[in-house]
Amino acid sequence: MIKTNTNKVLFLKEEYADGEGKFLYPNRGKYEGHWKNGQRDGLGVHFFIDGSKYFGKQKEGLRHGKGVEIFPNGEKYSGNWVNGERQGKGIYLWPSGTKYIGEFMNDEENGSGTFFWSDGEKYVGEFKDSYFHGQGELTYPDGYKYEGEWKYGQFTGIGTYTSPDGENYVGGWKNFEFHGWGKHTLTNGIKYEGGFKRGDRNGKGTIVLPDGYKFEGMFKDDIADGQGKLTFTNGDILEGEWEKGEIHSEVKLTFHTGEKYVGEWKDWELWNGTQYDKNGNIIGKIVNGVEQNLKNNPIFSIELTPTNISDRITNPYLIPQSNKTSKYNP
């Protein structure tokens, strides 16, 4: 070893280093600090040839205890180390202003923590291998929010989504899409409760329109498809088979007065069928859309539906998605 003009000991061979001093590594930078039995041990500063630096404690040649690492691109970690890896509490900063404050394990974000983006977005919750994973809450600066389960950076499991304009969804998710059973309230007042598959209504469900119309039945690819029942605001009930949002074939129409129609349906018109009074007696026929009164009784009048009823029970769902929820994209 030799002494330098800064009164620091310069060790010529690493295996002889002991006490305070520095050592120049071939192609690996230099270390200044405390040594023990030829290994970095205690407080010191390690300068690397790529421009990165480590200030802090080491033990038996590995980072161990409190320390700070600064990278050439401006990123910075400040926190605890165990056996050369980030572990325990720490803070990771990006030059953009994005930062993570929380727990580390195996050199990655693992456990509980908070992730802040420079634009005001924030995630608070659980992490696994640097992904949002487990329970967590993501809030957007414009008021959108998701709270619930995550799986490797995506909404997956049970969660709640809310928007500042009143939209709300509570239920199952898979890969950022509604999936499983859920309840969805749109900003226009339409409410749906039922099954979802990859973001679309699928399976059994119920839609309630703000003016009182209600559809209960089966859905496929976001539209009514299969057996279904439409209840009108006056209490009339239309039941039958639906296909791609339209009812067709055989139907049963029960009026709030108790009278019924059973028969064919065509283009939102009664086509070929039989009319019954509330006691089940036949009171008329409809043939090719024309009423045939068998008992000279007045045929009940019908106003079946608003012209856009099928459009109103076939309403696409869209939600904003963050591009920052996989592995970090600061």
VOLUMVO-221565 format. One record per residue: x, z, y of N, C-alpha, C in turn; residue in one letter. Coordinates in steps of 0.2 Angstrom, whole numbers, padded with zeros to 4 digits, always signed. Atoms other than C-alpha are relative to their C-alpha. Example, Ala and Ser with C-alpha at 12.3 -4.5 7.8 and 13.67 -1.06 7.14 Angstrom:
2
+0004+0000-0006+0062+0039-0022+0004+0000+0006A/-0004-0001-0006+0068+0036-0005-0004+0003+0005S/
This chain:
330
+0004+0000-0006+0000+0000+0000+0004+0000+0006M/-0003+0000-0006+0005-0002+0018-0005+0002+0005I/+0004-0002-0006-0001+0004+0035+0000-0005+0005K/+0001+0005-0005-0008-0007+0048+0000+0003+0007T/+0000-0003-0007-0008-0006+0067-0006+0004+0002N/+0006-0004-0001-0025+0002+0066+0000+0006-0004T/+0000-0006+0004-0019+0016+0056-0004+0000-0006N/+0004+0000+0006-0029+0010+0041+0005-0002-0005K/-0004+0001+0006-0021+0009+0024-0002-0007-0003V/+0002+0007+0003-0021-0009+0017+0003+0001-0007L/-0002+0000+0007-0021-0008-0002+0002-0007-0002F/-0002+0007+0002-0011-0022-0010-0003-0001-0007L/+0003+0001+0006-0019-0019-0027-0006+0005-0001K/+0006-0004+0000-0037-0013-0030+0000+0006-0004E/+0000-0006+0005-0033-0002-0045+0003+0006+0003E/-0004-0006-0003-0022+0009-0034-0004+0003+0006Y/+0004-0002-0006-0035+0011-0020-0003+0007-0001A/+0003-0007+0000-0039+0029-0016+0000+0003+0007D/+0000-0003-0007-0045+0038+0000-0003-0006+0004G/+0002+0005-0005-0048+0028+0016+0005-0006+0000E/-0004+0005+0000-0042+0011+0017-0004-0007-0001G/+0004+0007+0000-0046-0008+0016+0004-0004-0005K/-0003+0005+0005-0043-0022+0003-0003-0006+0001F/+0002+0007-0001-0043-0040+0005-0001-0004-0007L/+0002+0003+0006-0052-0049-0009+0002-0008+0000Y/-0001+0007+0000-0046-0067-0014-0007-0004+0000P/+0006+0004+0000-0060-0079-0009-0007+0005+0000N/+0006-0005+0000-0072-0063-0007-0001+0004+0006R/+0000-0004-0006-0069-0056+0010+0004+0006-0001G/-0004-0006+0000-0064-0038+0013-0004+0006+0000K/+0004-0007+0000-0069-0020+0011+0004+0005+0004Y/-0003-0005-0003-0065-0006+0023-0004+0006-0001E/+0004-0006+0001-0070+0012+0019+0003+0004-0005G/-0003-0005+0004-0068+0025+0006+0001-0003-0008H/-0001+0003+0007-0061+0022-0012+0001+0006-0004W/-0002-0006+0004-0059+0033-0027+0001-0003-0007K/-0002+0002+0007-0049+0029-0043-0001-0008+0000N/+0000+0008+0000-0048+0010-0038-0006-0003+0001G/+0006+0003-0001-0066+0008-0034-0003+0002+0007Q/+0004-0002-0007-0077+0007-0018-0004+0006-0002R/+0004-0006+0001-0084+0024-0017-0001+0004+0006D/+0001-0004-0007-0092+0033-0002-0002-0005+0005G/+0001+0005-0006-0095+0025+0015+0005-0005+0001L/-0004+0006-0001-0089+0008+0019-0003-0006+0003G/+0003+0006-0002-0091-0009+0026+0003-0006-0004V/-0002+0006+0004-0090-0025+0015-0002-0006+0004H/+0000+0007-0004-0087-0042+0024+0001-0005-0005F/+0000+0005+0005-0091-0057+0013+0002-0007+0004F/-0002+0006-0004-0084-0074+0017-0005-0005+0002I/+0005+0004-0003-0101-0082+0019-0003+0003+0006D/+0003-0003-0006-0104-0071+0034-0004+0006-0001G/+0005-0005+0001-0115-0058+0026+0004+0007+0000S/-0003-0007-0001-0111-0039+0028-0004+0005-0003K/+0004-0006+0002-0115-0023+0020+0003+0006+0003Y/-0003-0006-0003-0113-0006+0029-0004+0006-0004F/+0004-0006+0004-0117+0010+0018+0004+0003-0005G/-0003-0004+0006-0113+0020+0003+0000-0004-0006K/-0001+0003+0006-0106+0014-0013+0002+0005-0005Q/-0002-0004+0005-0103+0022-0030+0003-0004-0006K/-0003+0004+0006-0091+0016-0043+0000-0007+0001E/+0000+0007-0001-0090-0001-0035-0006-0003+0002G/+0007+0003-0001-0109-0003-0033-0003+0003+0006L/+0004-0003-0006-0120-0001-0018-0005+0006-0003R/+0004-0005+0003-0128+0016-0021-0001+0005+0006H/+0002-0005-0005-0138+0027-0008-0002-0004+0006G/+0002+0003-0006-0142+0022+0010+0005-0006+0002K/-0004+0006-0002-0136+0005+0016-0004-0005+0004G/+0003+0005-0004-0139-0010+0027+0004-0007-0002V/-0003+0006+0001-0136-0028+0022-0003-0005+0005E/+0002+0005-0005-0136-0042+0035+0003-0007-0003I/-0002+0006+0002-0136-0060+0030+0001-0005+0005F/-0002+0004-0005-0129-0075+0039-0006-0004+0004P/+0006+0003-0003-0147-0082+0042-0004+0005+0005N/+0004-0005-0004-0152-0066+0051-0004+0004-0003G/+0005-0005+0003-0162-0058+0038+0004+0007-0001E/-0004-0007+0000-0158-0039+0036-0004+0004-0005K/+0003-0005+0004-0162-0026+0023+0003+0007+0002Y/-0002-0007-0001-0161-0007+0027-0003+0004-0004S/+0003-0005+0005-0164+0006+0014+0004+0002-0005G/-0003-0003+0005-0160+0013-0002+0003-0005-0005N/-0003+0004+0005-0149+0006-0016+0001+0005-0006W/-0002-0003+0006-0146+0011-0034+0003-0005-0005V/-0004+0004+0005-0133+0004-0045+0001-0007+0002N/-0001+0006-0002-0131-0011-0034-0006-0004+0002G/+0006+0004-0001-0149-0016-0032-0004+0004+0005E/+0005-0003-0004-0162-0012-0019-0005+0004-0004R/+0004-0004+0004-0172+0002-0025-0002+0006+0004Q/+0002-0005-0004-0183+0015-0017-0003-0002+0007G/+0003+0002-0006-0189+0015+0001+0005-0005+0004K/-0004+0004-0004-0183+0001+0012-0004-0005+0005G/+0003+0005-0005-0186-0012+0026+0003-0006+0000I/-0003+0007+0000-0183-0031+0025-0003-0003+0006Y/+0002+0004-0006-0183-0041+0041+0002-0007+0000L/-0002+0007+0000-0184-0060+0044+0001-0001+0008W/-0001+0002-0007-0178-0068+0060-0006-0002+0004P/+0007+0002-0004-0196-0074+0064-0004+0006+0002S/+0003-0006-0002-0201-0056+0066-0005+0002-0006G/+0004-0002+0006-0210-0055+0049+0004+0006-0003T/-0003-0005+0003-0206-0039+0040-0004+0003-0006K/+0003-0004+0006-0209-0029+0024+0003+0007+0001Y/-0002-0007+0000-0209-0010+0024-0003+0003-0006I/+0003-0003+0006-0211-0001+0007+0005+0001-0005G/-0004-0002+0006-0205+0002-0010+0004-0007-0003E/-0004+0005+0003-0191-0008-0019+0001+0002-0007F/-0003-0002+0007-0186-0009-0038+0002-0007-0003M/-0003+0006+0003-0175-0021-0047+0002-0005+0005N/-0003+0004-0005-0169-0028-0031-0006-0004+0004D/+0006+0003-0003-0187-0034-0026-0005+0004+0002E/+0006-0004-0002-0203-0028-0018-0004+0002-0006E/+0004-0002+0006-0211-0018-0031-0003+0007+0002N/+0004-0006-0002-0224-0004-0028-0004+0000+0006G/+0004+0001-0006-0233+0000-0012+0004-0002+0006S/-0003+0002-0006-0229-0008+0004-0005-0003+0005G/+0004+0004-0005-0235-0017+0020+0005-0006+0002T/-0004+0007-0002-0230-0035+0025-0004-0002+0006F/+0003+0002-0007-0232-0040+0043+0003-0007+0001F/-0002+0006-0003-0232-0058+0049+0001+0000+0007W/-0001+0000-0007-0226-0062+0066-0007-0003+0004S/+0006+0002-0003-0243-0070+0070-0006+0005+0000D/+0005-0005+0000-0253-0054+0067-0003+0001-0007G/+0003-0001+0006-0258-0056+0049+0004+0006-0003E/-0003-0006+0003-0255-0040+0038-0003+0001-0007K/+0002-0001+0007-0255-0036+0020+0002+0008-0001Y/-0002-0007+0002-0256-0017+0014-0002+0001-0007V/+0002-0001+0007-0256-0013-0004+0006+0000-0005G/-0004+0000+0005-0247-0016-0020+0004-0006-0001E/-0005+0005+0001-0232-0027-0025+0003+0000-0007F/-0004+0001+0007-0224-0034-0041+0004-0006+0001K/-0005+0005+0000-0208-0044-0041-0001-0005+0006D/+0001+0004-0006-0211-0049-0023-0006-0004+0001S/+0007+0002-0001-0229-0054-0025-0005+0005+0002Y/+0006-0005-0001-0245-0046-0019-0003+0000-0007F/+0002-0001+0007-0251-0039-0035-0003+0007-0001H/+0004-0007+0001-0264-0025-0039-0005+0000+0006G/+0005-0001-0006-0275-0018-0025+0004-0001+0006Q/-0003+0002-0006-0272-0024-0008-0005-0002+0005G/+0005+0002-0005-0280-0028+0009+0004-0005+0005E/-0003+0005-0004-0276-0044+0019-0004-0001+0006L/+0004+0001-0006-0281-0045+0037+0003-0005+0004T/-0003+0005-0005-0280-0060+0049-0002+0002+0007Y/+0000-0002-0007-0278-0058+0068-0007-0002+0003P/+0007+0002-0002-0295-0068+0070-0006+0004-0003D/+0006-0004+0003-0305-0055+0060-0002-0001-0007G/+0001+0001+0007-0305-0062+0043+0003+0005-0004Y/-0003-0005+0004-0302-0050+0029-0001+0000-0007K/+0002+0000+0007-0300-0049+0010+0003+0007-0002Y/-0002-0006+0003-0299-0032+0001-0002+0000-0007E/+0002-0001+0007-0298-0030-0018+0006-0002-0004G/-0006+0001+0005-0287-0036-0033+0003-0006+0002E/-0004+0006-0001-0273-0048-0032+0004-0001-0007W/-0004+0001+0006-0263-0056-0046+0005-0005+0002K/-0006+0005-0002-0246-0064-0042-0002-0004+0006Y/+0000+0004-0006-0250-0068-0024-0007-0003+0001G/+0006+0004-0001-0268-0074-0026-0006+0005-0001Q/+0006-0004+0001-0286-0067-0025-0002-0001-0007F/+0002+0000+0007-0289-0063-0043-0003+0007-0002T/+0003-0007+0002-0301-0049-0050-0006+0001+0005G/+0006-0002-0004-0314-0040-0040+0002+0001+0007I/-0002-0001-0007-0313-0041-0021-0006-0002+0005G/+0005+0001-0006-0323-0042-0004+0003-0004+0005T/-0002+0005-0006-0321-0056+0009-0005+0001+0005Y/+0004+0000-0006-0328-0054+0026+0003-0004+0006T/-0003+0004-0006-0327-0065+0042-0003+0003+0006S/+0003-0002-0006-0330-0061+0060-0007-0002+0002P/+0006+0003-0002-0345-0072+0061-0006+0002-0005D/+0006-0003+0004-0355-0062+0048+0000-0002-0008G/+0000+0002+0007-0350-0071+0031+0003+0006-0004E/-0002-0005+0004-0348-0059+0017+0000-0002-0008N/+0000+0001+0008-0343-0060-0002+0002+0006-0003Y/-0002-0006+0005-0342-0046-0015-0001-0003-0007V/+0001+0001+0007-0338-0050-0033+0007-0003-0002G/-0006+0002+0003-0326-0059-0044+0004-0006+0003G/-0004+0005-0003-0311-0070-0039+0005-0003-0006W/-0005+0003+0004-0299-0082-0048+0004-0005+0004K/-0005+0004-0004-0284-0090-0039-0004-0003+0007N/+0002+0001-0006-0292-0089-0022-0008-0002+0000F/+0007+0003+0001-0310-0095-0028-0004+0005-0003E/+0005-0004+0003-0326-0086-0031+0000-0002-0008F/+0000+0002+0007-0326-0084-0050-0003+0007-0004H/+0004-0005+0003-0338-0073-0061-0006+0002+0004G/+0006-0002-0003-0352-0063-0054+0001+0002+0007W/-0001-0002-0007-0354-0061-0035-0006-0001+0004G/+0006+0000-0005-0365-0059-0020+0003-0003+0007K/-0003+0004-0006-0362-0071-0005-0006-0001+0005H/+0004+0001-0006-0370-0070+0012+0003-0005+0005T/-0002+0005-0004-0368-0085+0023-0002+0002+0008L/+0002-0002-0007-0368-0085+0042-0007-0003+0002T/+0006+0003-0002-0384-0095+0043-0006+0004-0004N/+0005-0005+0003-0393-0080+0033-0001-0002-0007G/+0001+0002+0007-0393-0089+0016+0004+0005-0004I/-0003-0005+0004-0390-0076+0002+0000-0003-0007K/+0000+0002+0007-0384-0080-0016+0003+0006-0004Y/-0003-0005+0005-0381-0068-0030-0001-0003-0007E/+0000+0003+0007-0376-0074-0047+0007-0002-0002G/-0007+0002+0003-0362-0083-0057+0003-0005+0004G/-0004+0005-0003-0348-0093-0050+0005-0002-0005F/-0005+0003+0004-0335-0104-0058+0004-0004+0004K/-0004+0004-0004-0320-0110-0049-0002-0002+0007R/+0002+0001-0007-0328-0108-0032-0007-0002+0001G/+0007+0003+0000-0345-0116-0037-0005+0005-0003D/+0005-0003+0004-0361-0108-0042-0001-0003-0006R/+0001+0002+0006-0363-0109-0060-0003+0006-0004N/+0003-0005+0004-0374-0100-0073-0006+0002+0004G/+0007-0003-0003-0389-0089-0068+0002+0003+0007K/-0001-0002-0006-0391-0085-0050-0007+0000+0004G/+0006+0000-0005-0404-0082-0035+0003-0001+0007T/-0001+0001-0007-0404-0089-0018-0006+0002+0004I/+0005-0002-0005-0414-0082-0004+0001-0003+0007V/+0000+0003-0007-0417-0092+0012-0002+0005+0005L/+0002-0005-0006-0419-0083+0029-0007-0001+0001P/+0008+0001-0001-0437-0090+0030-0004+0003-0005D/+0004-0003+0005-0442-0082+0014+0000-0004-0007G/+0000+0004+0006-0440-0096+0001+0005+0003-0005Y/-0004-0002+0005-0432-0090-0015+0000-0004-0006K/+0000+0004+0006-0425-0099-0030+0004+0004-0005F/-0003-0004+0005-0421-0090-0046+0001-0005-0006E/-0001+0004+0005-0413-0100-0060+0007-0002-0002G/-0006+0002+0002-0398-0109-0067+0003-0005+0005M/-0004+0004-0005-0384-0118-0057+0006-0003-0004F/-0005+0004+0003-0371-0131-0062+0004-0003+0006K/-0004+0003-0005-0357-0136-0051-0003+0000+0007D/+0002-0002-0006-0364-0128-0036-0008-0002+0002D/+0007+0002-0001-0382-0135-0037-0005+0002-0006I/+0005-0002+0005-0398-0130-0046+0000-0005-0006A/-0001+0004+0006-0397-0137-0064-0002+0004-0006D/+0003-0003+0005-0408-0131-0078-0006+0004+0002G/+0007-0004-0001-0423-0119-0079+0001+0004+0007Q/+0000-0004-0006-0428-0112-0062-0007+0001+0003G/+0006-0002-0003-0441-0104-0052+0000+0000+0008K/+0000+0000-0007-0445-0108-0033-0006+0004+0002L/+0005-0004-0003-0455-0095-0024-0001-0002+0008T/+0001+0002-0007-0463-0101-0007-0002+0006+0004F/+0002-0006-0004-0466-0090+0008-0007+0002-0001T/+0006-0002+0000-0484-0090+0005-0002+0003-0007N/+0001-0003+0006-0482-0083-0013-0001-0005-0006G/+0000+0005+0005-0484-0100-0022+0007+0000-0004D/-0006+0000+0004-0472-0102-0037+0000-0006-0004I/-0001+0006+0003-0465-0118-0044+0005+0001-0006L/-0004-0001+0005-0457-0117-0061+0001-0006-0004E/-0001+0005+0004-0448-0130-0072+0007-0002-0001G/-0007+0002+0001-0432-0140-0076+0002-0003+0006E/-0004+0003-0006-0420-0144-0062+0006-0004-0002W/-0006+0004+0001-0407-0157-0062+0003-0003+0006E/-0004+0002-0006-0394-0160-0049-0004+0002+0007K/+0003-0002-0006-0404-0150-0036-0007-0002+0001G/+0007+0002+0000-0421-0158-0040-0004+0002-0006E/+0004-0002+0006-0435-0152-0051-0004-0007-0002I/+0002+0006+0003-0442-0165-0063-0004+0001-0006H/+0003-0001+0007-0452-0168-0079-0006+0005+0001S/+0006-0004+0000-0465-0155-0084+0001+0007+0005E/-0001-0005-0005-0468-0141-0071-0007+0005-0001V/+0006-0004-0001-0480-0126-0069+0000+0002+0007K/+0001-0002-0007-0486-0123-0051-0006+0005+0000L/+0005-0005+0000-0495-0106-0049-0001+0002+0008T/+0001-0002-0007-0503-0103-0032-0002+0007+0001F/+0001-0007-0002-0505-0087-0023-0007+0002-0001H/+0008-0001+0001-0524-0088-0026-0001+0001-0007T/+0001+0000+0007-0521-0088-0045-0001-0007-0003G/+0001+0006+0003-0525-0106-0048+0007-0003-0002E/-0006+0003+0003-0512-0117-0058-0001-0007+0000K/-0001+0007+0002-0506-0134-0061+0005-0001-0005Y/-0005+0001+0006-0497-0139-0077+0000-0007-0001V/-0001+0007+0002-0490-0156-0080+0006-0003+0003G/-0005+0004-0002-0479-0170-0074+0001+0001+0008E/-0002+0000-0007-0469-0170-0058+0004-0006+0002W/-0004+0006-0002-0462-0185-0048+0001+0000+0007K/-0002+0000-0008-0453-0185-0031-0004+0005+0004D/+0003-0005-0003-0460-0169-0026-0008-0001+0001W/+0007+0001+0000-0478-0174-0030-0002+0002-0007E/+0003-0001+0006-0490-0168-0044-0002-0007-0002L/+0001+0007+0002-0491-0184-0055-0005+0000-0005W/+0005+0000+0006-0500-0182-0072-0001+0007-0003N/+0001-0007+0003-0507-0165-0076-0007+0003+0001G/+0006-0004+0000-0521-0152-0077+0000+0005+0005T/+0000-0006-0004-0527-0140-0064-0005+0005-0003Q/+0004-0006+0003-0534-0123-0068-0002+0005+0005Y/+0001-0005-0005-0543-0110-0058+0003+0007-0003D/-0003-0006+0001-0538-0092-0058-0002+0004-0007K/+0003-0003+0006-0548-0088-0074+0002-0005-0006N/-0003+0004+0005-0539-0102-0084-0005-0006-0002G/+0005+0005+0001-0554-0114-0083+0003-0007+0003N/-0002+0007-0002-0550-0133-0081-0005-0002+0006I/+0004+0002-0005-0556-0138-0064+0002-0007+0003I/-0002+0007-0002-0547-0155-0062+0006-0003-0003G/-0005+0004+0003-0535-0168-0067+0004-0004+0006K/-0004+0005-0004-0521-0178-0058+0003-0005-0004I/-0002+0006+0004-0518-0195-0064+0004-0005+0005V/-0004+0004-0004-0503-0205-0057+0000+0002+0008N/-0001-0002-0006-0503-0194-0042-0007+0001+0004G/+0006+0000-0003-0522-0195-0039-0004+0005-0003V/+0004-0006+0002-0534-0180-0040-0006-0003-0003E/+0006+0002+0004-0548-0182-0053-0004+0007+0000Q/+0004-0006+0000-0561-0168-0049-0006+0000-0006N/+0005+0000+0006-0571-0164-0066-0006+0004+0002L/+0006-0004-0001-0583-0151-0059-0002+0000+0007K/+0002+0001-0007-0586-0157-0041+0002+0006+0004N/-0003-0005-0004-0576-0142-0036+0005-0002+0005N/-0005+0003-0004-0565-0144-0021+0007+0002-0003P/-0007+0000+0003-0547-0147-0026+0004+0004+0005I/-0004-0004-0004-0535-0134-0019+0005-0004+0004F/-0005+0004-0004-0524-0141-0005+0007+0003-0002S/-0007-0002+0002-0505-0140-0008+0005-0002+0005I/-0006+0002-0004-0490-0140+0004+0006+0003-0004E/-0005-0003+0005-0476-0139-0009+0007+0002+0003L/-0007-0002-0002-0460-0138+0001+0002-0003+0006T/-0003+0003-0006-0450-0141+0017+0004-0006-0003P/-0003+0006+0002-0442-0158+0016+0007+0001-0003T/-0007-0001+0002-0425-0151+0014+0002+0005-0004N/+0000-0006+0004-0428-0138+0002+0006-0001-0005I/-0006+0000+0005-0415-0145-0011+0006+0000+0003S/-0006+0000-0003-0402-0147+0002+0002+0008+0002D/-0002-0007-0002-0404-0129+0007+0001+0005-0006R/-0002-0004+0006-0402-0122-0011+0006-0004-0003I/-0006+0004+0003-0387-0134-0013+0005+0001+0006T/-0004-0001-0006-0375-0127+0000+0007+0002-0002N/-0007-0001+0001-0356-0128-0001+0003+0006+0003P/-0003-0006-0002-0345-0112+0001+0007-0002+0002Y/-0007+0001-0002-0329-0113+0011+0003+0006+0003L/-0003-0006-0003-0317-0099+0015+0007-0002+0003I/-0007+0001-0002-0300-0099+0025+0004+0003-0005P/-0005-0003+0004-0285-0097+0014+0006+0000+0003Q/-0007-0001-0003-0268-0090+0019+0005-0004-0004S/-0006+0004+0004-0253-0101+0014+0006+0005+0000N/-0005-0005+0000-0243-0085+0015-0001+0006-0006K/+0002-0006+0004-0250-0075+0000+0003-0001-0007T/-0003+0001+0006-0239-0082-0014+0006+0004+0000S/-0006-0004-0002-0221-0076-0014+0001-0001+0008K/+0000+0000-0007-0216-0073+0004+0002-0006+0003Y/-0002+0006-0004-0216-0087+0016+0000+0001+0008N/+0000-0003-0007-0211-0079+0033+0001-0006+0005P/
